[in-house]
Amino acid sequence: MSKDWDFDEIVDRSGTASMKWEPSVLTAMFGKGKENLLPLWVADMDFKCPTVVRKAMEKRLEHQIYGYSLNDPSYFPALISWYQRRHQWKIDENWILTTPGIVPALNYIIQRFSKPGDKIIIQPPVYYPFAKAIQNNGRRILENPLQIVGDHYQMDFTDLETKAKDPRAKLAILCSPHNPVGRVWTKEELEEFGNICIKNNILVISDEIHCDLIMPGFKHVCFPTISEEFAQNSITGLAASKTFNLAGLHQSSIIIPNAVLKQELSSQIENLGFTNSIGGTLFGAISAAAAYNGAEPWLDDLIIYLNDNFMYLKNYIETQLPGTKVYDLQGTYLVWVDFRKFGWDCNKIIQILEEDANVALDHGNWFGENGAGFERFNIACPRSILIKAAESVVSAIKKQLVSLD
């Protein structure tokens, strides 16, 4: 089969209102005068989506009527087939709710299954919208920080046991694979996490949006597949958006095998003014179905390309800046880098990266206090862009070190 994709191609995203590249957004996020930073921050890709996706949307566009629509009839079968094929998870169509995104769904879940003042467990350093959703809804964050053991992160189950016993703890948010540290949790880790939650009557929200982006040698385990008990005590968020670069089309699926929980969440969504028969978006459903049905070879090549990007970044940074730690990437396209060895506080590191290296990264302290001194690199870009960013970072840090001698 001939390939019609080239991940080395540089696509000019200016003038497309790209959140990642838009100067006004860069200014809002990073400050005045930062509108020209090279962006390796927000988690979308600088690659064209699969051609099958574009063709499916073009076909629908030709109809020229875009009124109220149900989910495209191809969407559920495509999603079900994909997860059976790629993850050995047989999803029942009756378990699925569609929403405009996993973060909106997380807010709906928090509102329905906890009360103001309740506590929700998260595992920092972790995707920062989790904390925002908890606080914005008047709930309290209960941190179960990840631990660095040797050269990787792992869960602290002793601490989790203690935190889960808190009578106000009602929910636990699992980030699987983990953003930003790049861990793909093993079945054994997930079993221990899930058993602690069940024992303490804590409902698990499993955000698995990155589950298709698994590097060679690793295997993602969907949380509900571990046991029927886990399935009945969990709500799982899935989407094609990270996998195929479709985030702007706003289509996610929330999987709830427990019929009672599903009905309660469905009611909550309707109470907020959303129609469950629609849930996502017209083109979101069409694009996701097309990708699930026809873009598997594209994804397989993408994973190889991302893994090569990671190996380049790890080798270059660790060779040029000895003592800097680039954590192994097991899943996602987000690489976690530890710059603490230089002895600078996080504000100094941020200043060097933004003002001297001229790059925009997600700063580690955004993900929690234990992320200070780290930076998250989005490597889902052509290698030439990654090389430019990495060389700028290394050059800026070396100049700073020379100035201190």
JOMO-V648418 format. One record per residue. N is the residue number from 1. RES is the residue in one small letter. PSI is psi in radians with two decimals (999 if undefined). Layout:
n->[N;N]
res->[RES;RES]
psi->[PSI;PSI]
//
This chain:
n->[1;2;3;4;5;6;7;8;9;10;11;12;13;14;15;16;17;18;19;20;21;22;23;24;25;26;27;28;29;30;31;32;33;34;35;36;37;38;39;40;41;42;43;44;45;46;47;48;49;50;51;52;53;54;55;56;57;58;59;60;61;62;63;64;65;66;67;68;69;70;71;72;73;74;75;76;77;78;79;80;81;82;83;84;85;86;87;88;89;90;91;92;93;94;95;96;97;98;99;100;101;102;103;104;105;106;107;108;109;110;111;112;113;114;115;116;117;118;119;120;121;122;123;124;125;126;127;128;129;130;131;132;133;134;135;136;137;138;139;140;141;142;143;144;145;146;147;148;149;150;151;152;153;154;155;156;157;158;159;160;161;162;163;164;165;166;167;168;169;170;171;172;173;174;175;176;177;178;179;180;181;182;183;184;185;186;187;188;189;190;191;192;193;194;195;196;197;198;199;200;201;202;203;204;205;206;207;208;209;210;211;212;213;214;215;216;217;218;219;220;221;222;223;224;225;226;227;228;229;230;231;232;233;234;235;236;237;238;239;240;241;242;243;244;245;246;247;248;249;250;251;252;253;254;255;256;257;258;259;260;261;262;263;264;265;266;267;268;269;270;271;272;273;274;275;276;277;278;279;280;281;282;283;284;285;286;287;288;289;290;291;292;293;294;295;296;297;298;299;300;301;302;303;304;305;306;307;308;309;310;311;312;313;314;315;316;317;318;319;320;321;322;323;324;325;326;327;328;329;330;331;332;333;334;335;336;337;338;339;340;341;342;343;344;345;346;347;348;349;350;351;352;353;354;355;356;357;358;359;360;361;362;363;364;365;366;367;368;369;370;371;372;373;374;375;376;377;378;379;380;381;382;383;384;385;386;387;388;389;390;391;392;393;394;395;396;397;398;399;400;401;402;403;404;405]
res->[m;s;k;d;w;d;f;d;e;i;v;d;r;s;g;t;a;s;m;k;w;e;p;s;v;l;t;a;m;f;g;k;g;k;e;n;l;l;p;l;w;v;a;d;m;d;f;k;c;p;t;v;v;r;k;a;m;e;k;r;l;e;h;q;i;y;g;y;s;l;n;d;p;s;y;f;p;a;l;i;s;w;y;q;r;r;h;q;w;k;i;d;e;n;w;i;l;t;t;p;g;i;v;p;a;l;n;y;i;i;q;r;f;s;k;p;g;d;k;i;i;i;q;p;p;v;y;y;p;f;a;k;a;i;q;n;n;g;r;r;i;l;e;n;p;l;q;i;v;g;d;h;y;q;m;d;f;t;d;l;e;t;k;a;k;d;p;r;a;k;l;a;i;l;c;s;p;h;n;p;v;g;r;v;w;t;k;e;e;l;e;e;f;g;n;i;c;i;k;n;n;i;l;v;i;s;d;e;i;h;c;d;l;i;m;p;g;f;k;h;v;c;f;p;t;i;s;e;e;f;a;q;n;s;i;t;g;l;a;a;s;k;t;f;n;l;a;g;l;h;q;s;s;i;i;i;p;n;a;v;l;k;q;e;l;s;s;q;i;e;n;l;g;f;t;n;s;i;g;g;t;l;f;g;a;i;s;a;a;a;a;y;n;g;a;e;p;w;l;d;d;l;i;i;y;l;n;d;n;f;m;y;l;k;n;y;i;e;t;q;l;p;g;t;k;v;y;d;l;q;g;t;y;l;v;w;v;d;f;r;k;f;g;w;d;c;n;k;i;i;q;i;l;e;e;d;a;n;v;a;l;d;h;g;n;w;f;g;e;n;g;a;g;f;e;r;f;n;i;a;c;p;r;s;i;l;i;k;a;a;e;s;v;v;s;a;i;k;k;q;l;v;s;l;d]
psi->[2.24;2.52;2.34;0.50;2.61;1.78;-0.19;-0.22;2.29;2.11;2.14;1.99;0.07;2.53;0.18;0.17;0.56;2.14;-0.63;-0.66;-0.28;2.14;-0.67;-0.60;-0.75;-0.68;-0.76;-0.66;-0.67;-0.20;2.89;2.39;0.07;0.28;-0.25;0.28;2.56;2.03;2.02;0.82;-1.60;2.56;1.22;2.96;2.60;0.60;2.57;2.49;2.87;2.52;-0.60;-0.53;-0.86;-0.75;-0.67;-0.70;-0.66;-0.71;-0.75;-0.63;-0.60;-0.38;-0.57;0.22;2.19;0.85;-2.98;2.31;2.56;3.00;2.38;2.38;-0.30;-0.22;-0.97;-0.84;-0.65;-0.78;-0.81;-0.77;-0.71;-0.85;-0.51;-0.75;-0.81;-0.45;0.07;0.68;2.04;1.72;2.33;2.36;-0.52;-0.22;-0.16;2.27;2.42;2.46;2.91;-0.09;2.87;-0.64;-0.80;-0.73;-0.65;-0.72;-0.73;-0.74;-0.78;-0.76;-0.64;-0.63;0.26;2.95;2.74;2.35;-0.31;2.85;2.54;2.22;2.29;2.86;1.40;2.71;2.25;2.76;2.02;-0.39;-0.33;-0.90;-0.70;-0.73;-0.70;-0.89;-0.69;-0.40;0.23;0.35;3.01;2.46;2.32;1.85;2.31;1.40;2.48;2.68;2.52;2.06;1.95;-2.11;0.34;2.93;2.61;2.85;2.57;1.63;-0.48;-0.80;-0.68;-0.71;-0.77;-0.83;-0.66;-0.36;-0.22;2.15;-0.33;-0.08;2.08;-0.52;2.69;2.26;2.08;2.20;1.89;1.92;2.83;2.24;2.02;-0.02;-0.15;0.26;2.45;1.96;2.43;2.85;-0.68;-0.71;-0.76;-0.65;-0.79;-0.75;-0.88;-0.67;-0.67;-0.73;-0.76;-0.76;-0.52;0.26;0.78;2.18;2.33;2.24;1.98;1.93;1.86;0.60;-0.47;0.23;-0.31;-0.18;1.21;2.24;2.74;2.38;-0.08;2.78;2.15;2.38;2.05;2.22;-0.80;-0.24;-0.19;-0.71;2.83;-0.61;-0.73;-0.73;-0.70;-0.25;0.57;2.70;2.19;2.31;2.23;2.71;2.69;-0.04;-0.82;-0.72;-0.76;0.21;0.96;0.38;-0.57;-0.12;-0.12;1.22;2.04;2.77;2.31;2.11;2.12;1.63;-0.44;1.96;-0.61;-0.81;-0.68;-0.76;-0.69;-0.74;-0.67;-0.74;-0.71;-0.75;-0.75;-0.65;-0.46;0.04;0.17;2.58;2.03;-0.41;-0.32;-1.17;-1.18;-2.26;2.78;-0.98;-0.37;-0.79;-0.75;-0.77;-0.73;-0.76;-0.76;-0.71;-0.82;-0.62;-0.45;0.04;0.33;-0.76;-0.67;-0.81;-0.74;-0.71;-0.65;-0.79;-0.70;-0.75;-0.78;-0.71;-0.68;-0.69;-0.77;-0.82;-0.68;-0.90;-0.79;-0.85;-0.73;-0.88;-0.82;-0.50;-0.76;-0.49;1.31;2.37;-0.33;2.36;2.12;1.94;2.46;2.39;1.94;-0.61;2.85;3.14;0.55;2.10;2.28;2.11;2.31;1.97;0.25;-0.34;-0.34;-0.21;0.18;2.61;2.93;-0.54;-0.61;-0.75;-0.79;-0.75;-0.78;-0.78;-0.69;-0.79;-0.53;-0.82;-0.39;0.71;2.63;2.00;2.82;2.10;2.46;-0.59;-0.25;-0.47;0.01;2.85;-0.63;0.14;-0.09;2.32;-0.10;2.84;2.56;2.12;2.23;1.94;0.21;1.19;2.83;2.54;-0.57;-0.63;-0.74;-0.74;-0.78;-0.78;-0.80;-0.74;-0.64;-0.72;-0.84;-0.79;-0.76;-0.73;-0.71;-0.71;-0.68;-0.71;-0.70;-0.69;-0.36;-0.24;999]
//
